[in-house]
Amino acid sequence: MVIGSGGAGKSTFARELARCTGLPLIHLDRYYWRPGWVPTLHEEWATCVRQLSSGDSWIIDGNYSRSLSIRVERCDAIVFFDMPRLVCLHGILQRWLVYQFKQGPDLPEGCPERVNATFLRWVWDYPRNSRPRIVAALQQASPEAEILTIARRAQARGILNAISKARPNPSLQSLAPRPHSGPFAERQRR
């Protein structure tokens, strides 16, 4: 499971991780949004996420805190992009510049890349509003689940480089380029 603020780099990381591992990739945005940026109803969304996460192996990219517990209980590894808000806002601007006239790779048809005040406000407020819910959900993960917090883009690149060179089924923890830090440091060292 790959989670974090918009613009943190989680979708790009998830695409590369899927390419390196051969695991099926699920971008939650493709399933949540209907053409014209119409959201899926909450009741339907929970059922959809249960179906998406019912497979034996997958990489799921996306937040959607209302369905986070469904995914947390089904996954064996979590990559949490815990990036500074300015890095995330820069990532959003870069993505918008690249995809402003075409469909983004992780969005459904009929939902062109967009940047608006609501989205920018969500990213700016993410550390205060969304991050605490994610941290609480991650603390409920199985003790066997590997949790890796990524705080820098170079760390994400290092992990992907190591995975592309590693034996089959590498441990996320064994691929971390430097000691873990952050809210899950003690748990990650177990």
N, C-alpha and C positions, 0 to 999 in steps of 0.2 A: 504494500500500500504506500503510495507517495502522496503526501499532503503538505500544505503550506499556503502562504498568502498568494494571491494573484500576483504575477510578475516575478515570483521567486525563482522560477526556472524548473518547476516540478514537471510540467508537461514535456519539456525538452529532455529532461533527465529520464522520465518514464519511457519516452520513445527510444532513447539510446539504450536504456536498460533492457527493453524488450528485444531490440536488435541484437544485443550482445548475448542474451540468455535464451532467446527463442521462445520465451513465454508469451502467451496472448496478452495484448494490451487493451485495456478498457479505459477510455476517457469518459468520465462521468458527465461532462458537459454535453457530449453527443446524445446522451439518453435523457438528461434533465430538461433541456431546452427544446421547444417545438419551433417551427419556422416563425420568424418575427419576434424571437426572444420571449415566447410564451412559456412560463414554467409548468412543469408537471405538478399535478395535485399531490399533496403530502401523502395521502393514502396509497395512491398509485406508485409514488416514488419508493416507499419502503418495500413494496412488493418487487418492484424493478430491481432494486439493489440486492435484495435477497437472491433473485434469479441470477444477476450478474456475478455475485460472489459465491455461487453454489458450486462452481467448477473446482477441480482438484488443484489447479495452478493458474495464476493470473497475476497481472500487475494492474492495479486500479489507481488511476490518477484523478485526484479531485478532493475537495473538502466536503461540503454538504454536511454540516454538523448534525443535522437531524437523523442522518443515516450512518453516522460515524460508528456507533456501537455495533451495528450489523457487520461492518467491515472489520472492525478491530477484533471481534470474536472469531472471525474466519481466517485472519491472516497470520503468517508466521514471521513476517518481517515488515517493519514500518520505517520509511524514510521520511523524516520530518524536516522540511525546509524552513528553518527558523532564521530568516534573513532580516536585516534592518529594512525599515519601511522605504528609505530612499533608494536602496538597491532594487526593491520591488517596483517602485514607481518608475525607475529607469528601465527595468525589464518590460513594463507595460508599454512605455513609449517606444522602445525598440520593436516590440511585437507589432504595435500599431503601424509603425513605419513600414515594416516588411509586408504586412497583410492587409493594409488599408484598402487595397483595390482587388483583393481576392479572398477566397475562403481560407480560413485558418485550418491547419491540419487536425486540430482537436475539437473543432466545432461542427455542429450539424449543418446540413444544407439549410439555407434560409436564415442563418444567423451570422451575418458578416461581422468581422472583427469590429469592435466599437470601444470607444473610450468615452465615458460620460462622467458627470459629477458624482452620481450615485456609486459607480464602481470605484472611482478614485477615493471617495470618502470611505468606502468599505476597506480598501487597502490601507489607507492612512490609519483607520481605527482598528485594524486587524490586531495589533499587539495588545490593545486594551479590551476589545470585545470578543474576538474569535479565538485568539491564542489560548486564553485560560480554559475554554471549553475543550480544545484539542489536548492540552496538557492533562486535564482531568480524564479524558477518554483514554489517553495513552497509559495512564497509571492503572487503568482497568484491564489492560491487555494481559494475555496469558504470560506467566513468568518465562515460558519457553520462547516467546516472540522476541526477535531481535529488534531493537529500536536504535536507529541511528539518526542523530540530529546533525543537520548540515547548516553551518552558519556562514560559509563562504563559497563562492562559485568555484574557486580553485579546489576545494575539498570535493565537490561534486565531480569535477573533471578527473581528479585523481582516482576516485572510486570507479568511475566508468573505465578509465585506462586500465586499472588493475583487474576489473572484471573481464575485459576483453582479452587479457593475457592469462587469466586464471584457469585452473582445472574446472571441470563441471561442478556445479552447485557450490560455489564459494560462499563462505559466511560473510555477511555484510560487515561484521565487526572485524574480521581478519583483513578486510580491504580498506579500512579507514586509514588515511594517510598520517594521522596524528592522533594522540590520545583524545578520548571523548571528553567533552565538556558540555555544560548546560544542564537543564533540569532532569535529565535522565542518566547522568553520568554514572551514578552508583549502580543503577540497574543494568546499564550497558556493560559494565565490567564483570558482571556475574557470569 
